[in-house]
Amino acid sequence: PLSAAQHMGSHGAAYDLLVCLDMEATCDDASPPKVPMDCSEIIEIGVAVVDVATRRELRTARFLVKPETSEVTPFCTKLTGLGPADLADAMSLAQAVTALDDIVQGFGQRSCCAVTHGSWDLELQLPREARSKRVALPEWLLRYVDVRASTRAFLQSAVDPASLSPVVPSTLADLAAAVGAKVPEDIRPHSGIDDARVVSSIAVALLEVGASMPVVDLAGELVSWRQRSETQLCLEGLPFVMLATPLQDWLRRFGGYAAERLEILIEASGRPSGRAVGTFSTHQVACRVREALAGGRVAQPCAAAARPWDPPGRGRIVLLRPLRADDMVLTPRPFPDSVEALELMRSGIYARTMVNTHGWCMCGGMGYYGCQCVSRYTAEATVRPCRFGVSCTRPDCWFAHPPRPYIDAPRMYAS
């Protein structure tokens, strides 16, 4: 269990400063990609330092980094706004990390904690690239707060559950809207410095409402995991279209061993969380698999299990790590090993029994999950837009179909 010192929130701050970070990296959307996901390189580090006591932004900075082995593709330029010419005279990753640490050290003895949007920046990209380029990372970059996880946990613990949207916020824009963060104007998505400022706005909003903000201590949790000789690891970032046998094959290929048991973790809504628990035969085997997959590896979705309207299959980087407190509140189920079992799970069948202490259904009375609320759905269905707009091909989609795509809670099929 996490100690009070590993949280920030209404019971006092464990740190003086929040160092809000966002990193952009080389990428490509071609098939096959010119820059594979696990070969990308950081091209920008944005930072915004926030004073926890005053909730004020003390310093912002932007460091451009020149990639050494991967190219800046047209897709990357369109996404991040950075082209080869912008990075021709940029600093190396080692210089950028030093410059970032200099900012933090400039605040003297004030304690600090990094803050990011998700685990990619400090658990996947930076450690993998720093290891390959032999760049030493300062100690404070080994602990961080994930504003996405903190925001979701805060929303799920809301006093008035009826106010919750069935759409789980994930993007920075959705997270900021969910907590009422005051986002700076003229923000460009996928700009490192702009996204870092949005992260800082969300962090400040969470502090204002007294939300618990668990601190992930990467070094500490690994030491504890080894001391307890744990045999379980969390697989985070799984493709949502995945079966047990291909996942076991992936573990054997890149980790050297398959898991003795695989369990998928289900959210309160009944939907897959993108996480699973792998139980290995011994602690030594679990250690070897974790070390072999350090920095993450790309796992491809199972094409045979995809629905016609699912987006084209793209791999996702899967991270293996010790289990954390937010994994424990999810419901473990046997990992599906057939298309039929996966379809049944994706239908939201597990949501039928997932009613929290407030006695309410996660569908919000809309009948998304084949629950008993379906009779209340019809009136709302004609006004809620389908996320696929007029391009929707689902034969019995219940949503309205305006001329442009929106994001909604996806229709879950009743069993």
C-alpha positions in Angstrom: 0.0 0.0 0.0 1.1 3.6 -0.7 2.1 5.7 2.3 0.7 9.2 2.9 4.1 10.6 1.9 3.5 9.2 -1.6 0.3 11.2 -2.2 -0.4 14.8 -2.8 -3.8 16.3 -2.2 -6.2 17.6 0.4 -4.1 16.3 3.4 -1.1 18.4 2.5 1.6 18.4 -0.1 4.5 16.0 -0.1 6.5 18.2 -2.5 7.2 21.9 -2.9 7.3 21.9 -6.7 5.6 20.1 -9.5 7.7 19.7 -12.6 5.2 19.2 -15.4 6.6 17.6 -18.5 5.6 16.6 -22.0 7.9 15.0 -24.6 7.4 14.7 -28.3 9.2 12.1 -30.4 9.8 11.0 -34.0 6.9 9.0 -35.4 5.2 7.8 -38.5 1.7 6.6 -39.6 2.8 4.7 -42.7 2.5 0.9 -42.9 5.1 -0.2 -42.3 6.3 2.9 -40.4 9.6 4.5 -41.2 10.0 5.0 -37.5 8.7 2.1 -35.4 7.1 3.0 -32.1 9.9 1.4 -30.0 12.6 3.1 -32.1 11.4 6.7 -31.8 13.6 9.5 -30.4 12.7 12.5 -28.3 12.7 15.8 -30.3 11.2 18.1 -27.8 10.9 18.4 -24.0 8.5 20.9 -22.6 8.5 21.8 -18.9 6.3 24.0 -16.7 7.3 24.3 -13.0 4.4 24.9 -10.5 4.6 26.1 -6.9 2.3 23.7 -4.9 1.7 26.3 -2.2 0.7 29.2 -4.4 -0.6 27.2 -7.4 1.4 29.5 -9.6 3.5 28.6 -12.6 7.1 29.7 -11.8 9.0 28.8 -15.0 8.4 27.3 -18.4 11.0 26.1 -20.9 11.4 24.2 -24.1 14.3 22.1 -25.3 14.6 20.9 -28.8 16.5 17.6 -29.3 18.2 16.4 -32.5 17.4 12.8 -33.3 20.4 10.6 -34.1 19.0 7.5 -35.8 15.4 8.2 -36.8 14.1 10.7 -39.4 11.5 13.4 -38.9 8.8 12.3 -41.2 6.2 14.5 -42.8 3.6 13.0 -40.4 5.8 13.9 -37.4 6.1 17.4 -38.7 2.4 17.8 -39.2 1.7 16.4 -35.7 4.3 18.3 -33.7 5.0 21.3 -35.9 8.7 20.5 -35.9 10.6 19.8 -39.1 14.2 18.7 -39.9 15.3 22.3 -40.2 14.0 23.1 -36.7 16.1 20.3 -35.3 19.3 20.7 -37.4 21.1 22.6 -34.7 19.2 21.2 -31.7 21.0 19.8 -28.6 21.6 16.2 -27.8 19.4 14.2 -25.4 22.2 14.4 -22.8 22.4 18.2 -23.1 18.6 18.5 -22.8 18.4 16.3 -19.7 21.2 18.4 -18.1 19.4 21.7 -19.0 16.2 20.3 -17.6 17.9 19.3 -14.3 19.6 22.7 -14.2 16.1 24.3 -14.0 15.1 22.1 -11.1 18.4 22.6 -9.3 18.0 26.4 -9.7 15.2 26.2 -7.1 17.7 25.1 -4.5 16.6 22.6 -1.8 12.9 22.7 -2.6 11.6 19.2 -3.1 10.0 18.4 -6.5 8.1 15.7 -8.3 7.6 15.2 -12.0 4.0 15.3 -13.5 3.1 13.8 -16.8 0.1 12.7 -18.9 0.3 9.0 -18.8 3.2 6.7 -18.4 4.8 7.0 -21.8 7.2 9.9 -21.0 9.0 8.6 -17.9 8.3 4.9 -18.0 8.8 4.1 -21.7 10.4 6.7 -24.0 12.9 8.5 -21.8 14.3 5.5 -19.9 14.6 3.4 -23.1 16.3 6.1 -25.0 18.5 7.2 -22.1 19.6 3.6 -21.6 20.5 3.2 -25.3 22.4 6.5 -25.4 24.0 6.0 -22.0 22.5 9.2 -20.6 22.3 9.3 -16.8 18.9 10.5 -15.5 18.6 12.6 -12.3 16.9 11.0 -9.3 13.8 13.2 -9.4 12.9 11.8 -12.8 12.3 8.4 -11.2 9.1 9.5 -9.5 6.0 11.1 -11.0 2.3 11.9 -10.8 0.1 10.7 -13.7 -2.6 13.4 -14.1 -4.7 11.0 -16.3 -4.8 8.3 -13.6 -5.4 10.9 -10.8 -8.2 12.6 -12.7 -10.0 9.3 -13.5 -9.7 8.2 -9.8 -11.1 11.6 -8.7 -14.1 11.4 -11.0 -14.9 7.8 -9.9 -14.9 8.9 -6.3 -17.2 11.9 -6.9 -19.9 12.5 -4.3 -22.5 12.9 -7.0 -22.0 9.9 -9.4 -24.9 11.0 -11.6 -22.7 13.9 -12.7 -20.2 11.6 -14.3 -20.0 11.1 -18.0 -19.9 7.5 -19.3 -17.0 8.6 -21.5 -13.7 8.0 -19.7 -11.5 11.1 -20.2 -8.1 10.3 -21.7 -6.9 13.2 -23.8 -5.5 16.3 -22.3 -8.4 18.4 -23.5 -10.9 15.9 -22.0 -9.1 15.8 -18.7 -8.9 19.6 -18.5 -12.6 19.9 -19.2 -13.4 17.2 -16.6 -11.8 19.0 -13.7 -12.4 22.5 -14.9 -8.8 23.4 -15.5 -7.9 26.9 -16.7 -6.0 26.1 -19.9 -3.9 28.8 -21.4 -5.1 30.2 -24.7 -3.4 29.5 -28.1 -2.5 26.0 -27.1 -1.2 23.7 -29.9 -1.8 20.0 -29.3 1.4 17.9 -29.5 3.6 20.9 -28.8 5.8 19.9 -25.9 5.8 23.2 -24.2 2.0 23.8 -24.7 1.1 20.3 -23.5 3.3 20.8 -20.5 1.4 23.9 -19.6 -1.9 22.0 -20.0 -0.6 19.3 -17.7 0.3 22.0 -15.1 -3.2 23.4 -15.4 -4.8 20.0 -14.7 -2.4 19.4 -11.8 -3.4 22.8 -10.3 -7.1 22.0 -10.7 -6.6 18.6 -9.0 -4.8 20.4 -6.1 -7.6 22.9 -5.8 -10.3 20.3 -5.4 -8.2 18.2 -3.0 -7.9 15.2 -5.2 -5.5 12.5 -4.2 -2.5 12.4 -6.5 -0.5 9.2 -6.0 3.2 9.4 -6.7 4.7 6.6 -8.8 8.1 5.8 -7.3 9.7 3.8 -10.0 12.9 2.8 -8.1 11.1 2.2 -4.8 8.3 0.0 -6.2 10.9 -2.2 -8.0 12.9 -2.6 -4.8 9.8 -3.6 -3.0 8.7 -6.0 -5.7 12.1 -7.7 -5.5 12.1 -7.9 -1.7 8.7 -9.6 -1.8 9.8 -12.0 -4.5 6.7 -11.2 -6.5 5.7 -13.4 -9.5 3.1 -11.1 -10.9 3.6 -8.2 -13.4 1.2 -5.8 -14.9 1.1 -5.6 -18.7 0.1 -2.0 -19.4 -0.9 -0.6 -22.8 -2.3 -3.7 -24.4 -4.2 -3.5 -27.7 -7.9 -3.7 -27.0 -8.2 -6.4 -29.7 -6.0 -9.1 -28.2 -6.3 -12.8 -27.4 -4.4 -14.9 -24.9 -2.5 -17.1 -27.3 -1.0 -14.3 -29.4 -0.1 -12.5 -26.2 1.6 -15.5 -24.8 3.5 -15.9 -28.1 4.5 -12.2 -27.7 5.8 -12.8 -24.2 7.8 -15.9 -25.4 9.3 -14.0 -28.3 10.4 -10.9 -26.5 10.6 -12.0 -22.8 11.7 -15.6 -23.2 8.8 -17.0 -21.1 5.1 -17.3 -21.2 2.9 -16.5 -18.2 1.5 -19.3 -16.1 -1.8 -17.3 -15.9 -3.1 -14.3 -17.7 -6.0 -12.2 -16.4 -7.4 -9.1 -18.1 -8.3 -6.2 -15.8 -11.8 -4.8 -16.3 -12.9 -1.2 -15.5 -16.0 -0.5 -13.5 -17.8 0.2 -16.7 -17.3 -3.4 -17.8 -14.8 -2.4 -20.5 -11.2 -3.7 -20.8 -8.7 -1.3 -19.2 -5.9 -2.1 -21.6 -4.1 -3.8 -18.7 -3.6 -7.4 -17.7 -1.8 -9.3 -14.9 0.7 -12.0 -15.8 1.6 -14.6 -13.2 4.9 -16.3 -13.9 6.3 -19.6 -12.5 8.9 -18.0 -10.3 10.2 -14.6 -9.2 13.4 -15.2 -11.2 11.4 -15.8 -14.4 9.4 -12.7 -13.7 12.6 -10.7 -13.3 14.0 -12.0 -16.6 10.8 -11.2 -18.5 10.7 -7.7 -17.0 14.3 -7.0 -17.8 14.0 -8.3 -21.4 11.0 -6.1 -22.0 12.4 -3.0 -20.2 11.4 0.1 -22.1 8.4 -1.7 -23.7 7.8 -3.6 -26.9 5.3 -3.2 -29.6 2.4 -5.7 -29.5 0.2 -6.0 -32.6 -3.6 -6.4 -32.3 -5.3 -9.6 -33.2 -6.8 -9.0 -36.7 -9.1 -12.0 -36.5 -10.9 -10.5 -33.5 -11.4 -7.0 -34.9 -14.9 -5.7 -35.7 -15.6 -4.2 -39.1 -15.8 -0.7 -37.7 -12.7 -1.0 -35.5 -9.8 1.3 -36.7 -7.1 -0.3 -38.7 -4.8 -2.4 -36.5 -1.8 -0.5 -35.2 0.6 -1.9 -32.6 0.9 -0.5 -29.1 3.9 -0.3 -26.8 3.3 -2.6 -23.9 5.0 -1.9 -20.6 5.7 -4.6 -17.9 5.9 -3.3 -14.4 5.0 -4.2 -10.8 1.3 -4.0 -9.8 0.1 -0.7 -8.3 -2.8 0.4 -6.1 -4.9 1.5 -9.1 -4.6 -1.9 -10.7 -6.0 -3.5 -7.5 -9.4 -1.7 -7.8 -10.0 -3.3 -11.2 -11.7 -6.6 -11.7 -9.5 -9.5 -13.0 -11.1 -11.9 -15.4 -9.6 -14.8 -17.4 -7.9 -13.4 -20.5 -10.2 -14.3 -23.5 -8.7 -16.8 -25.9 -11.4 -16.9 -28.6 -13.1 -14.3 -30.7 -16.4 -15.2 -29.1 -15.1 -14.7 -25.6 -13.5 -11.4 -26.5 -16.7 -10.2 -28.1 -18.7 -11.2 -25.0 -16.3 -9.3 -22.8 -16.4 -6.2 -25.1 -20.1 -6.3 -24.9 -19.9 -5.0 -21.3 -21.4 -8.2 -19.8 -19.3 -7.7 -16.7 -20.9 -4.3 -16.1 -24.2 -6.0 -15.0 -22.7 -6.7 -11.5 -20.5 -3.7 -11.3 -22.6 -1.3 -9.2 -20.7 0.8 -6.8 -21.6 1.8 -3.2 -23.8 4.6 -4.5 -26.1 2.0 -6.1 -25.9 3.4 -9.6 -25.0 1.8 -13.0 -21.9 3.0 -14.8 -24.0 3.4 -18.0 -25.5 6.6 -16.5 -29.0 5.3 -17.3 -28.2 5.2 -21.0 -28.2 1.4 -21.4 -24.7 1.2 -23.0 -23.8 -2.1 -21.4 -26.9 -4.3 -22.0 -28.1 -3.5 -18.5 -31.6 -2.9 -17.2 -31.3 0.8 -18.0 -31.9 0.2 -21.7 -35.5 1.4 -21.5 -34.3 4.9 -20.6 -32.0 5.1 -23.6 -34.3 5.7 -26.5 -35.0 9.4 -25.9 -31.3 10.2 -25.5 -30.1 8.1 -28.5 -31.4 10.6 -31.1 -29.4 13.5 -29.7 -26.1 11.9 -28.7 -23.8 12.0 -31.8 -22.0 8.9 -33.0 -18.2 9.2 -32.8 -18.0 7.9 -36.4 -20.5 10.4 -37.8 -21.9 9.6 -41.3 -19.0 7.1 -41.9 -20.5 4.7 -39.3 -21.0 1.2 -40.6 -22.4 -0.4 -37.5 -25.7 -2.1 -38.6 -27.7 -1.3 -35.4 -25.9 1.8 -34.0 -28.2 3.7 -31.7 -26.6 7.1 -32.0 -27.4 10.1 -34.2 -25.2 10.5 -37.3 -24.2 14.1 -37.9 -22.0 15.0 -40.9 -18.7 15.1 -38.9 -17.3 12.7 -36.3 -17.7 13.2 -32.6 -16.4 11.3 -29.5 -19.1 9.5 -27.6 -19.4 6.5 -25.3 -19.3 3.6 -27.8 -22.3 1.4 -28.2 -22.0 -1.9 -26.2 -24.0 -4.8 -27.4 -26.4 -6.6 -25.1 -25.7 -10.3 -24.7 
